[in-house]
Amino acid sequence: MSLSSDPFPPGPDDVVGEIERAFSLYQPALQVVPVVVDVPHAGRRYPRGFVDNARLPLRGLRRSEDAFVDRLFSHSVALGAPLLVAEFPRAYLDVNREPYELDPRMFEGRVPAFANTRSMRVAGGLGTIPRIVGDAQEIYRGRIPVAEALARIDALYRPYHAGLRGLVQRTQAAFGTCILVDAHSMPSAGLDRDGLPKSDIILGDRFGTSAAGYIMDIAEEAFAGLGLRVTRNRPYAGGFITEHYGAPGSGVHALQIEINRALYMDEPTLTPHAGFPALQEAISRAMADCFARWSGWLEEWREAAE
């Protein structure tokens, strides 16, 4: 699919129905930057059986959704980078986890022996198949069959990561390097780990292990130059995607970007507010700056001008 503008058509955002595919991939006519953007938590398609069997209403299930982040970053396609967007909701399956971070207490039947059942994320109810959303609200009325969990992983998790891995490998082969932008949003409530209100933008590079310093420096300068408050790694340093794909020594850099939801949406009603267009434009401008500088274009333009 080749697109030159916002690829997302207008339509209802609450969709109850079967998940037809693991992801949608939006590609420029020609990829001209060594960048891939992925949005793993903005999926809005909730299977009917999942909704009917949940303790929570649909709006409650959507509290863990990075609502509209795919649209905030949609202009990345026009800037020359492919955009990969998960079609399924985070409450149903979380691809920003190891493939088998599973809580045995959630399931009927025995989880595979190779499953990671003791991670901090599992303990907190936020494994590959989440147990909670929002402020520790339980999703399920009771246990679910372990076979269902494994089926979700096979049908959605594996294809998503196969698609993302393919984009990263293709980009690195074409450009010699790849910068993966892992796009998310965060609730505005709560404080960071220093006891301060959350910033507008939080950049995560696993404390310097998933991306070279200049990648972070350029991103911070781009967002701060637009008047946005930016911090690094606190309280979000990056999850499985950032950790798993980021390998600066091998030429692959992974950067997580968290957007404060209060900037663009009414959080209780899950609807974009009047600030949405301005933030979408700001993100587009920041990404244009980052893409150019990460690619070395600005230096070439300056030399040409001189």
Backbone as a ProteinNet text record, in pm:
[ID]
protein_1_A
[PRIMARY]
MSLSSDPFPPGPDDVVGEIERAFSLYQPALQVVPVVVDVPHAGRRYPRGFVDNARLPLRGLRRSEDAFVDRLFSHSVALGAPLLVAEFPRAYLDVNREPYELDPRMFEGRVPAFANTRSMRVAGGLGTIPRIVGDAQEIYRGRIPVAEALARIDALYRPYHAGLRGLVQRTQAAFGTCILVDAHSMPSAGLDRDGLPKSDIILGDRFGTSAAGYIMDIAEEAFAGLGLRVTRNRPYAGGFITEHYGAPGSGVHALQIEINRALYMDEPTLTPHAGFPALQEAISRAMADCFARWSGWLEEWREAAE
[TERTIARY]
84.8	0	88.8	67.1	144	53.9	99	15.7	96.9	31.2	100.8	47.8	-57.5	-113.8	-163	-249.3	-301.6	-370.4	-320.9	-376.8	-501.9	-547.4	-656.7	-787.8	-881.7	-1009.6	-1092.6	-1184.5	-1271.8	-1365.5	-1404.9	-1496	-1504.1	-1590.2	-1603.9	-1475.8	-1446.6	-1323.7	-1348.3	-1469.9	-1504.6	-1554.6	-1476.3	-1514.2	-1519.3	-1635.7	-1650.8	-1669.6	-1575.1	-1581	-1453.9	-1451.1	-1336.7	-1213.4	-1099.6	-972.5	-933.6	-930.2	-909.3	-762.6	-673.9	-530.6	-455	-331.2	-250.9	-211.2	-187.1	-140.6	-179	-172.3	-179.7	-44.9	1.8	129.4	104.7	149	136.1	276.8	296.1	430	433.7	542	558.4	585.7	565.5	596.9	743.9	828.4	970.8	1019.6	1076.7	1132.3	1264.2	1269.1	1385.9	1462.7	1418.6	1488.3	1509.5	1613.3	1641.1	1559	1429.6	1342.4	1222.1	1183.7	1058.7	982.7	851.8	767.6	668.6	659.6	559.5	473.9	346.4	248.3	181.5	229.8	180.8	56.3	12.6	-93.2	-214.2	-229.4	-342	-456.4	-449.5	-554.2	-689.9	-792	-926.9	-1029.3	-986.5	-1081.5	-1092.9	-1205.8	-1227	-1321.3	-1272.7	-1359.4	-1483.4	-1596.9	-1723	-1715.5	-1658.6	-1649.4	-1566.4	-1460.6	-1374.2	-1451.8	-1525.5	-1603.2	-1713.9	-1783.7	-1895.6	-1849.8	-1730.9	-1683	-1599.9	-1584.2	-1503.8	-1587.9	-1520.5	-1586.2	-1621.8	-1545	-1552	-1629.3	-1690.3	-1749.6	-1639.1	-1677.5	-1578.9	-1490.9	-1550.4	-1470.1	-1367.4	-1402.3	-1307.2	-1193	-1222.2	-1117.4	-1023.2	-1077.4	-996.7	-902.1	-905.2	-820	-671.7	-639	-498	-456.3	-549	-522.3	-447.4	-346.8	-278.5	-360.3	-474.6	-574.7	-519.8	-539.8	-513.1	-364.5	-276	-133.2	-99.3	-169.9	-146.9	-174.5	-275.8	-307.8	-209.6	-163	-64.8	63.2	100.9	224.2	199.7	79.1	45.4	126.7	170.6	246.2	386.6	427.3	557.1	565.7	451.4	448.9	485.7	425.6	457	601.2	661.1	800.5	897.7	845.1	930.9	958.2	884.1	907.6	784	802.6	688.4	633.3	502.7	431.4	356.3	388.2	325.9	235.8	107.9	9.1	-62	-59.5	-132.2	-282	-354.2	-499.2	-574.4	-509	-574.2	-543.1	-628.1	-605.9	-507	-442	-344.8	-409.2	-533.6	-600.6	-618.4	-617.5	-636.4	-504.4	-400.9	-268.1	-167.6	-55.7	44.7	172.7	202.8	323.8	448.2	432.9	549	592.4	580.1	619.6	693.4	761.4	812.3	693.8	717.8	603.8	525.2	590	521	541.8	512.4	506.7	364.2	344.1	209.6	195.8	81	48.5	-33.9	21.5	-53.8	-187.6	-200.2	-324.7	-441.5	-410.9	-516.1	-584.2	-520.6	-559.6	-607.8	-698.6	-733.8	-637.2	-568.7	-468.5	-329.1	-231.9	-92.9	-26.2	38.2	111.6	237	291.1	410.9	526.7	610.9	722.3	819.7	825	918.5	864.8	741.8	683.2	755.6	764.9	820.6	705	696.4	584.4	622.6	746.8	795.1	845.8	816.6	865.1	788.6	848	781.6	652.8	651.5	531.4	418.8	451.3	349.8	296.9	387.5	346.8	253	272.8	188.6	60.9	37.2	-84.4	-75.3	47.2	64.2	155.1	121.8	196.4	151.9	191.1	154.9	3	-64	-210.8	-238.7	-271.2	-286	-400.8	-382.2	-486.3	-564.9	-501.9	-564.5	-551.6	-632.5	-617.5	-629.3	-585.8	-604.2	-547	-624.7	-581.9	-611.7	-541.3	-550.7	-692.8	-766.6	-900.1	-890.4	-947.2	-942.1	-1022.7	-965.6	-1031.8	-1133.5	-1096	-1174.5	-1261.4	-1373.6	-1462.9	-1404.2	-1328.9	-1268.5	-1151.2	-1105.7	-992.8	-1033.4	-935.7	-958.6	-871.7	-911.3	-832.8	-693.2	-593.4	-457.6	-444.4	-522.9	-518.2	-558.6	-651	-692.3	-577.2	-505.5	-391	-285.8	-256	-155.3	-201.3	-331.8	-384.6	-369.1	-391.2	-371.7	-225.8	-135.4	7.4	43.2	-7.2	23.9	-39.2	-162.1	-235.6	-198.3	-152.7	-132.4	9.1	58.7	192.2	299.6	300.1	405.4	402.7	285.7	284.3	326.8	287.4	325.9	477.9	540.2	685.7	756.8	699	758.7	755.4	643.2	633.3	729.7	739.3	829.4	974.6	1009.6	1146.8	1184.6	1090.7	1118	1144	1066.5	1086.7	1222.9	1258.7	1387.8	1502.5	1493	1600	1609.8	1494.2	1494.3	1553.4	1519.5	1570.4	1720.6	1767.6	1911.2	1987.4	1930.3	1995.8	2005	1902.9	1899.9	1986.5	1992.2	2058	2183.4	2206.2	2319.2	2289.5	2174.6	2132.3	1980.4	1922.8	1777.9	1750.8	1660.1	1613.3	1465.9	1434.5	1297.3	1236.2	1127.7	1052.2	930.5	928.6	821.3	729.3	610.8	525.6	414.6	401.2	305.3	243.3	143.4	93.3	82.2	71.9	69.3	-42	-100.4	-199.2	-134	-209.3	-153.6	-144.1	-227.7	-229.1	-103.6	-68.8	46.2	171.2	274.5	400.6	509.8	619	731.8	809.4	919.5	992.4	1064.1	1068.4	1125.6	1018.6	893	784.4	732.1	764.4	721.1	610.6	527.2	425.9	491.8	421.9	476.4	499.1	603.9	632.8	535.5	547.2	466.6	514.5	645.4	708.9	811.2	806.9	911.4	979.1	1109	1188.6	1257.2	1249.2	1309.9	1409	1527.5	1628.8	1693	1616.1	1667.1	1795.9	1794.1	1907.9	2036.8	2022.6	2139.4	2179.7	2102	2142.6	2077.4	1967.2	1895.9	1916.9	1981.4	2003.6	2127.6	2195.4	2312.5	2269.8	2360.7	2328.4	2277.9	2332.8	2290.7	2146.1	2096.4	1955.9	1865.7	1895.4	1816.2	1834.1	1955.8	1980.7	1898.4	1898.1	1823.9	1673.7	1622.7	1479.5	1441.7	1523.2	1493.2	1495	1593.4	1601.3	1481.7	1437.5	1326.1	1197.1	1166.7	1043.5	1054.4	1167.9	1184.1	1179.6	1229	1226.8	1087.1	989.3	849.4	776.6	852.3	792.4	736.2	766.2	716.9	817.6	766.9	852.6	894.6	1024.1	1077.5	1164.3	1145.7	1236.6	1275.7	1377.4	1428.4	1412.4	1355.6	1357.8	1285.2	1219.9	1149.9	1009.1	906.8	914.7	914.2	925	916.7	1048	1120.3	1249.4	1240.4	1125.1	1110.1	1081.1	1001.5	963.8	1037.1	969.3	1031.1	1075.9	993.9	1028.9	1158	1167.4	1288.8	1409.5	1393.5	1503.5	1542.5	1443.7	1468.5	1529.7	1481.1	1527.8	1648.8	1661.4	1770.8	1905.4	1994.5	2129.5	2223	2253.9	2332.8	2464.3	2528.6	2654.9	2641.4	2519.3	2492.2	2421.6	2404.1	2345.2	2195.1	2131.2	1986.4	1961.2	1891.3	1862.8	1711.5	1670.8	1528.4	1500.2	1403.5	1367.8	1218.6	1180.8	1039.7	1000	884.4	831	694.3	680.8	554.3	497	370.3	300.7	199.8	200.8	104.1	-35.3	-128.8	-261.9	-339.5	-309.7	-382.3	-358	-250.7	-221.2	-319.7	-385.2	-462.6	-599.5	-631.1	-758.8	-818.6	-950.7	-1021	-1013.8	-937.9	-909.3	-1032	-1121.7	-1239.1	-1329.5	-1345.6	-1437.6	-1366.7	-1234.1	-1154.9	-1186.8	-1194.1	-1220.9	-1114.7	-1070.6	-974.8	-1037	-957.2	-1009	-946.5	-970.7	-931	-780	-702.9	-557.8	-499.9	-584.4	-533.4	-463.3	-524.8	-457.6	-323	-314.4	-188.1	-80.1	-117.1	-17.3	23.5	-71.9	-37.9	60.7	39.7	130.9	267	267	393.6	474.1	407	476.8	529.7	450.7	497.1	623.1	623.4	741.1	861.7	837.6	947.8	1004.8	917.6	965.5	1039.2	991.4	1061.8	1203.2	1215.3	1346.6	1434.1	1378.4	1454.7	1496.5	1402.7	1435.1	1547.8	1540.7	1643.5	1779.2	1781.1	1909	1963.5	1875.8	1922.5	1980	1927.1	1972.7	2092.9	2127.4	2238.6	2202.3	2072.2	2031.5	2064.1	2044.1	2063.7	2207.7	2300.9	2440.8	2466.9	2406	2423.2	2363	2244.7	2182.2	2264.9	2319.8	2402	2527.8	2590.3	2709.7	2675	2558.7	2517.6	2492.4	2433.9	2404.2	2530.8	2632.5	2759.3	2839.1
-118.5	0	124.1	214	338	454.4	535.4	642.8	769.5	881.1	1009.2	1099	1056.6	1139.1	1047.3	1099.1	1020.2	895	774.2	653.6	601.7	666.4	610.8	679.6	608.2	669.3	695.1	793.6	818.3	700.6	682.3	573	553.8	463.2	440.9	383.5	422.5	376	256.4	237.6	118.2	14	-89.6	-192.1	-324.9	-384.7	-517.8	-613.2	-701.4	-794.6	-876.5	-969.5	-1058.6	-985.2	-1025.8	-968.7	-1037.7	-962.3	-1021	-1044.5	-968.2	-982.6	-929.1	-971.6	-930.9	-785	-733.3	-595.4	-538.8	-407.5	-336.2	-270.7	-278.8	-219.6	-110.7	10.4	124.9	162.2	159.5	179.3	297.5	373.6	479.8	418.5	496.5	448.1	408.6	481.4	450.5	482.5	385.9	412.1	486.4	608.1	693.3	722.4	665.4	687.1	551.4	537.8	409.5	393.5	419.9	425	333.8	264.3	187.8	236.6	260.8	301.6	189.4	149	48.5	99.6	61.1	101.8	-26.5	-81.7	-213.4	-213	-96.2	-94.9	-10.3	26.4	111.8	33.9	-98.8	-178.5	-156.2	-144.7	-112.6	-219.4	-337.4	-440.9	-546.4	-548.5	-633.4	-749	-872.4	-986.3	-992.6	-1028.2	-1031.6	-1123.8	-1242.5	-1335.2	-1281.1	-1209.8	-1148.6	-1042.9	-957.7	-851.7	-911.7	-1011.6	-1070.9	-1142.5	-1198.1	-1275.2	-1193.2	-1064.6	-980.1	-926.6	-897.8	-833.4	-688.6	-627.1	-483.3	-451.7	-334	-290	-254.3	-234.5	-207.9	-88.4	18.1	135.7	102.5	17.8	-23.5	-103.1	-191.5	-269.1	-178.4	-68.8	20.8	109.8	100.7	188.3	158.8	39	7.6	35.1	80.2	105.4	237.2	235.3	359.7	426.7	479.7	525.5	630.7	607.1	701.8	729.3	653.2	675.9	645	549.2	521.7	645.8	721.4	842.8	955.6	962.3	1065.8	1049	925.9	898.8	865.5	886.5	844	915.7	1038.2	1112.7	1057.3	961.9	897.3	834.1	788.3	724.8	825.9	944.2	1048.4	1095.2	1075.7	1114.9	1006.5	894.5	792.9	670.6	650.4	535.2	444.8	313	222.9	229.8	205.5	213	82.5	12	-115.7	-94.8	-132.9	-106.5	-236	-272.9	-390.7	-367.8	-470.2	-460.4	-505.5	-574.8	-629.5	-540.2	-541	-453.4	-513.3	-426.1	-468.1	-552.3	-524.3	-601.7	-747.9	-774.5	-909.6	-984.2	-913.4	-970.8	-856.7	-873.1	-766.4	-814.1	-754.5	-793.3	-723.8	-635.8	-572.6	-651.3	-779.8	-876.7	-991.3	-1072.6	-1197	-1278.2	-1371.4	-1443.9	-1527.1	-1572.1	-1658.5	-1611.5	-1484.8	-1437.3	-1463.3	-1575.2	-1622.1	-1648.4	-1608.1	-1626.6	-1754.3	-1861.7	-1987.9	-1974.7	-1876	-1859.4	-1815.2	-1769.4	-1720.6	-1831.1	-1948.3	-2043.7	-2177.6	-2236.3	-2376.6	-2459.1	-2551.7	-2629.4	-2580.2	-2660.2	-2630.8	-2547.4	-2439.1	-2358.2	-2434	-2407	-2479.3	-2461.6	-2563.2	-2559.8	-2447.1	-2404.4	-2299.8	-2159.5	-2147.9	-2015.4	-1945.8	-1814.6	-1732.3	-1694.2	-1762.1	-1740	-1653.5	-1607.2	-1538.7	-1397	-1343.2	-1208	-1105.9	-988.9	-880.9	-840.2	-849.1	-809.8	-908.9	-1037.4	-1137.3	-1114	-1089.2	-1065.5	-945.8	-846.2	-727.6	-740.6	-857.2	-879	-832.8	-804.7	-746.4	-833.8	-962	-1053.8	-1046.9	-1146.8	-1151.9	-1155.5	-1231	-1225.2	-1150.2	-1021.4	-942.4	-992.9	-977.3	-1011	-888.3	-769	-646.2	-536.4	-433.6	-307.9	-194.7	-76.4	41.8	26.1	67.6	62.7	-75	-175.8	-313.5	-368.6	-335.6	-390.6	-523.7	-627.8	-761.6	-766.5	-829.3	-838.5	-952.5	-1068.4	-1189.5	-1224.8	-1289.1	-1335.1	-1457.3	-1536.2	-1656.5	-1699	-1819.7	-1870.6	-1893.1	-1882.4	-1909.7	-2028.4	-2103.9	-2220	-2179.2	-2252.1	-2219.9	-2234.5	-2323.5	-2340.7	-2212.3	-2136.3	-2009.9	-1908.7	-1903	-1812.9	-1847.7	-1976.3	-2018.5	-1991.5	-2003.5	-1974.6	-1826.9	-1738	-1594.5	-1565.1	-1628.6	-1606.8	-1652.4	-1768.2	-1819.9	-1734.3	-1689	-1618.6	-1471.2	-1409.7	-1264.9	-1223.8	-1276.8	-1237.1	-1273.4	-1397.4	-1441.9	-1367.6	-1351.4	-1274.1	-1129	-1065.9	-925.9	-913.3	-997.9	-987.3	-1033.8	-1126.6	-1163.9	-1046.3	-974	-855.5	-746.6	-721.8	-617.3	-655.5	-778.5	-824.5	-813.1	-848.1	-836.4	-693.3	-598	-456.9	-407.7	-446.5	-404.7	-461.7	-588	-651.7	-591.9	-567.5	-509.3	-369.2	-292.5	-155.9	-155.6	-240.6	-246	-291.5	-386.2	-432.3	-321	-235.1	-128.4	-9.2	22.9	146.4	123.8	-0.2	-27.5	-8.6	45.7	67.9	74.6	65.6	80.9	145.7	242.7	306.1	271	195.6	154.5	250.1	315.5	404.4	327.4	296.4	220.1	319.7	343.2	455.7	412.6	487.6	456.8	585.6	568.2	680.7	637.5	735.5	706.8	786.6	731.6	809.6	933.8	1040.9	1164.7	1160.1	1079.1	1072.5	1004.3	1036.6	974.5	1058.4	1017.2	1088.7	1000.7	1065.4	985.7	935.5	868.4	807.5	909	1033.9	1139.8	1216.7	1169.8	1235.2	1359.4	1377.4	1494.8	1456.6	1553.4	1523.3	1470.3	1382.1	1325.3	1432.9	1415.4	1507.6	1487.4	1572.9	1556.2	1435.8	1419.2	1313	1243.2	1109.7	1033.6	944.9	962.2	883.1	770.3	649.2	535.2	463.3	439	360.9	257.2	210	110.4	159.5	288.2	351.6	338	368.8	375.6	246.2	139.5	9.9	-25.4	41.5	1.9	97.7	210.7	308	389.8	433.2	519.3	653.8	720	845.4	952.2	956.7	1062.8	1045.4	920.8	896.9	965.2	945.5	1007.2	1157.9	1204.4	1348.8	1420.3	1365.6	1427.3	1426.7	1314.8	1307.4	1406.9	1415.2	1509.3	1652.9	1687.6	1823	1853.2	1755.7	1777.5	1808.6	1729.9	1753	1877.4	1894.1	2011	2139.8	2135.4	2253.3	2298.4	2211.1	2245	2287	2304.8	2350.1	2240.3	2114.5	2002.6	1966.3	1925.6	1884.5	1739.1	1715.3	1584.2	1531	1405.2	1336.8	1202.8	1141.7	1014.2	903.3	793.5	666.2	663.7	770.9	773.9	829.1	748.5	614	501.6	532.5	430.1	425.7	314.9	302.7	219.4	157.1	68.8	-72.2	-143.7	-280.3	-381.8	-492.9	-603.4	-562.3	-483.6	-447.2	-367.1	-266.9	-185.5	-270.1	-353.2	-436.1	-542.4	-604.5	-718.1	-675.4	-564.3	-523.4	-430.1	-354.9	-259.3	-327.5	-306.7	-363.4	-264.1	-153.9	-46.8	-94.9	-191.3	-241.7	-311.7	-357.5	-423.8	-332.9	-206.9	-110.4	-96.2	-155.7	-141.5	-68.1	43.3	127.8	126.7	107.3	105.8	212	295.7	409.9	405.1	404.5	411.1	556.3	594.5	728.6	716.9	776.7	780	921	931	1059.1	1072.5	1183.6	1208.9	1226.1	1141.4	1140.4	1269.8	1341.3	1466	1567.9	1551.2	1645.7	1636.7	1521.1	1502.3	1437.4	1390	1321.7	1344.4	1327	1325	1181.3	1159.8	1022.4	946.6	1007.9	932	885.1	967.1	930	869.6	867.5	808.9	873.7	1005.3	1077.6	1186.1	1207.5	1316	1450.5	1540.7	1674.3	1774.8	1902.7	2006	2013.9	1958.7	1963.6	1857.8	1766.2	1655.1	1701.2	1784.9	1823.6	1890.8	1976.4	2045.7	1947.4	1848	1750.3	1660.6	1622.5	1541.8	1616.3	1745.3	1826.1	1837.5	1853.2	1862.6	1733.3	1619.2	1491.6	1475	1516.7	1511	1595.1	1714.7	1802.2	1743.6	1688.2	1627.5	1508.3	1425.3	1309	1350.9	1455.7	1504.3	1549	1619.1	1662.9	1542.7	1447.8	1328.2	1248	1223.4	1141	1203.2	1335.6	1403.9	1396.1	1420.4	1421.8	1281	1185.6	1047.5	997.6	1050.3	1008.4	1088.1	1194.6	1278.6	1381.5	1399.4	1492	1636.9	1675.5	1816.6	1858.9	1770.8	1803.3	1818.9	1730.6	1740.7	1869.4	1907.5	2031.6	2151.5	2149.7	2261.9	2274.9	2160.7	2163.7	2213.7	2171.8	2216.4	2366.4	2416.2	2559.1	2642.6	2584.7	2658.8	2655.3
0	0	0	-93.8	-101.7	-66	28.4	80.5	88.8	68.8	74.3	185	255.5	361.8	472.6	560.7	670.4	616.6	651.4	591.4	658.9	766.1	843.1	809	749.3	713.8	837.7	830.8	944.8	967.4	1090.9	1121.1	1271	1317.3	1461.1	1518.7	1641.8	1705.8	1796.7	1842.2	1918.3	1819.3	1795.3	1699.3	1770.9	1774.9	1831	1714.8	1696.3	1585	1579.6	1489.6	1480	1427.8	1475.9	1431.5	1301.5	1194	1062	1029.9	1091.3	1065.8	1185.6	1197	1312.4	1305.8	1186.9	1174.4	1039.2	1031.1	903.5	880	756.2	719.8	616.1	648.7	559.8	512.1	381.1	327.8	231.1	233.2	133.2	-3.3	-107.5	-241.4	-250.4	-179.2	-172.5	-32.5	35.1	167	150.4	201.8	179.4	307.6	419.3	546.4	612.8	694.8	761.9	889.6	879.1	996.6	975	1080.6	1086	1208.4	1192.8	1305.6	1333.5	1459.2	1493.8	1609.1	1604.9	1706.3	1756.8	1867.7	1910.9	1998	2047.8	2148.5	2111.1	1984.6	1945.7	1881.6	1880.5	1817.6	1881.7	1798.8	1847.9	1811.7	1771.3	1730.2	1840.8	1906.7	2023.5	1987.5	1993.3	1959.1	2047.7	1988.5	2061.5	2182.5	2166	2277.7	2392	2359.5	2460.9	2539	2469	2534.7	2620.9	2568.5	2642.2	2768.8	2767.6	2881.6	2980.6	2951.9	3040.1	3155.9	3265.8	3379.6	3347.7	3259.9	3236.3	3109.6	3102.5	2976.3	2877.5	2752.9	2648.3	2682.8	2734.6	2767.2	2875.4	2968.2	3069.2	3010.3	2915.9	2849.6	2771.6	2722.1	2638.7	2719.7	2850.3	2931.6	2910.5	2866.3	2842.6	2697.8	2618	2475.5	2456.1	2372.1	2333.4	2223.1	2264.7	2168.8	2073.1	1943.8	1835.5	1810.3	1872.5	1847.2	1701.4	1641.5	1499.4	1415.3	1452.4	1376.5	1406.4	1529.4	1563.2	1481.6	1452.3	1379.2	1232.6	1184.2	1048	941	966.9	866.4	845.7	928.9	908.1	770.2	720.5	588.1	480.1	487.1	389.2	401.3	518.3	539.3	494.7	446.7	386.8	469.2	580.3	667.2	669.8	670.2	686.6	828.4	839.1	967	987.6	1095.8	1129.5	1249.9	1238.6	1343.7	1380.3	1507.9	1555.3	1541.4	1497.5	1481.4	1606.6	1696.2	1815.1	1935.7	2036.7	2152.4	2250.9	2323.6	2423.9	2533.3	2568.2	2672.3	2631.5	2502.8	2449	2436.4	2394.2	2375.4	2368.3	2437.9	2442.8	2374.3	2258.9	2186.2	2238.7	2337.7	2399.4	2523.3	2512.7	2614.8	2545.8	2624.2	2569.1	2516.6	2425.4	2367.8	2467.5	2576.1	2670.7	2814.7	2841.2	2979.4	3028.4	3092.2	3125.2	3274.7	3327.7	3468.2	3482.8	3541.8	3551	3622.3	3710.9	3785.9	3698	3576.5	3487	3408.1	3400.3	3297.1	3351.8	3276.1	3295.1	3211.3	3274	3204.3	3239.6	3205.1	3241.6	3133	3174.1	3076.7	3035.7	2916.6	2872.9	2971	2979.9	3073.1	3041.8	2914.4	2874.3	2899.7	2946	2970.4	3085	3073.5	3181.2	3273.6	3385.7	3477.9	3597.5	3603.6	3722.9	3696.3	3581	3552.9	3636.1	3651.6	3723.9	3654.7	3521.1	3447.2	3470.4	3475.8	3508.9	3649.8	3743.8	3882.1	3893.2	3807.1	3808.7	3728.1	3669.5	3591.3	3448	3401.2	3268.4	3181.5	3174.6	3090.9	2946	2868.7	2726.9	2709.7	2794.2	2805.3	2935.1	2927.3	3050.7	3137.8	3267.7	3364.3	3406.3	3397	3444.3	3339.6	3355.2	3281.8	3382.1	3340.1	3423.3	3562.6	3660.7	3800.6	3859.6	3806.6	3857.1	3849.5	3744.6	3725.9	3652.6	3711.4	3653.2	3523.4	3421.6	3292	3289.1	3340.2	3317.6	3438.4	3410	3515.6	3588.2	3516.9	3573.4	3487.7	3506	3429.1	3283.5	3195	3053.9	3013.5	2911.2	2870.1	2824.1	2867.5	2824.7	2674.6	2614.4	2469.5	2397.6	2457.3	2395.9	2398.8	2509.8	2519.3	2414	2400.5	2303.7	2160.7	2136.2	2002.9	1968.8	2066.1	2041.2	2006.7	2077.5	2051.9	1911	1871.3	1737.6	1627.5	1650.4	1544.8	1533.7	1642.6	1643.6	1681.7	1791.4	1838.3	1736.5	1694.5	1603.5	1469.5	1406	1280.5	1298	1410.7	1431.5	1437.1	1515.6	1527.9	1401.6	1329.9	1201.5	1104.8	1104.1	1019.1	1060.2	1189.9	1238.9	1213.5	1241.7	1220.2	1072.4	984.4	841.4	799	851.4	818.7	867.7	988.8	1043.9	960.4	926.7	849.5	709.2	648.1	513.7	515.4	616.8	627	648.7	737.7	762.1	637.6	564	441	337.6	332.1	231.3	269.9	400.8	444.2	529.1	569.1	656.1	802.8	832.9	971.4	974.3	1093.1	1108.9	1243.1	1243.6	1366.4	1381.5	1484.4	1511.7	1612.8	1573.4	1662.2	1711.5	1839	1902.1	1971.6	1913.6	1953.5	2049	2158.2	2264	2317.7	2405.6	2484.1	2629.1	2718.8	2862.3	2928.6	3035.3	3111	3169.1	3177	3232.6	3383.4	3448.1	3593.9	3646.5	3768.2	3831.6	3817	3889.3	3890.8	3832.5	3790.6	3746.1	3868.6	3845.4	3956.3	4043.8	4000.2	4081.8	4158.1	4149.5	4220.2	4152.3	4024.7	3948.9	3851.5	3809.1	3707.1	3580.1	3511.7	3389.6	3284.2	3206.2	3097.3	2982.6	2881	2759.7	2679.5	2673.3	2596	2685.4	2686.3	2754.2	2651	2636.4	2543.2	2620.3	2566.1	2632.9	2544.3	2598.2	2526.7	2617.9	2716.6	2811.2	2876.9	2913	2980.2	2898.8	2769.4	2682.6	2617	2635.6	2580.9	2448	2411.4	2289.1	2172.5	2195.4	2087.8	2119.5	2015.5	2034	2091.3	2161.2	2225.7	2131.5	2010.5	1918.3	1874.6	1872.5	1836.6	1938.8	2064.2	2171.2	2173.2	2155.8	2158.4	2052.3	1931.8	1821.3	1850.7	1902	1932.3	2041.8	2144.5	2252.7	2202.3	2122.2	2067.6	1976.9	1899.4	1806.6	1881.7	1984.9	2060.1	2149.2	2214.6	2300.9	2220.9	2097.2	2011.7	1974.2	1993.6	1966.9	2094.6	2202.7	2327.4	2414.7	2383.7	2462.7	2571.7	2687.1	2797.3	2777.3	2777.2	2743.2	2856.5	2890.1	2982.8	2922.5	2983.9	2933.6	3037.9	2994	3067	3200.7	3240.2	3368.2	3350.6	3378.8	3435.1	3331.8	3204.1	3099.9	3021.4	3035.8	2967.4	2840.7	2819.2	2703.5	2748.6	2669.4	2702.6	2617.6	2592.7	2519.3	2380.2	2308.8	2171.4	2168.2	2253.4	2257.5	2294.9	2395.8	2444	2342	2279.8	2190.8	2057.8	2001	1868.3	1875.1	1980.4	1989	2007	1912.2	1916.9	1849.5	1918.4	1854.6	1796.8	1861.4	1809.9	1676.9	1646.3	1518.1	1419.1	1455.3	1363.3	1371	1470.3	1488.3	1619.3	1610.5	1725.5	1749.7	1873.9	1908.1	2012.7	1983.6	2067.2	2094.9	2222.1	2259	2281.4	2227.6	2248.2	2315	2432.4	2505.9	2498.7	2459.1	2446.9	2560	2628.9	2735.1	2673.7	2715.1	2653.5	2674.3	2781.4	2806.5	2696.6	2619.1	2512.1	2396	2380.7	2257.7	2275.8	2395.7	2410.4	2548.6	2555.7	2682.4	2733	2837.8	2881	2932	3009.5	3055.7	2942	2838	2729.4	2609	2610.5	2501.6	2367	2369	2244.3	2224	2100.3	2075.3	2108.1	2163.1	2190.3	2093.2	2117.2	2020.5	2001.2	2093.8	2079.8	1988.5	1941.9	1861.4	1733.6	1649.4	1524.8	1546.7	1648.7	1675.2	1718.4	1801.3	1843.2	1727.2	1644.9	1527.4	1438.2	1420.5	1339.8	1408.2	1541.3	1613.5	1600.3	1612.2	1598	1456.6	1358.7	1220.4	1200.7	1257.7	1245.6	1318.2	1437.4	1512.7	1438.3	1381.5	1307	1180.2	1113.1	994	1030.3	1142.5	1189.7	1223.1	1299.4	1336.8	1214.5	1123.9	1007.4	926.7	908.8	830	898.7	1028.1	1099.6	1118.9	1147.6	1158.2	1025.4	915.7	783.4	734.4	806	763.5	659.4	636.3	530.1	563.9	689	723.2	696.8	729.9	704.7	554.5	474.6	328.8	276.5	328.9	281.9	319.7	441.4	484.6	396.6	367.1	282	143.3	91.1	-42.2	-42.2	68.8	76.3	83.3	144.9	157.5	27.9
[MASK]
++++++++++++++++++++++++++++++++++++++++++++++++++++++++++++++++++++++++++++++++++++++++++++++++++++++++++++++++++++++++++++++++++++++++++++++++++++++++++++++++++++++++++++++++++++++++++++++++++++++++++++++++++++++++++++++++++++++++++++++++++++++++++++++++++++++++++++++++++++++++++++++++++++++++++++++++++

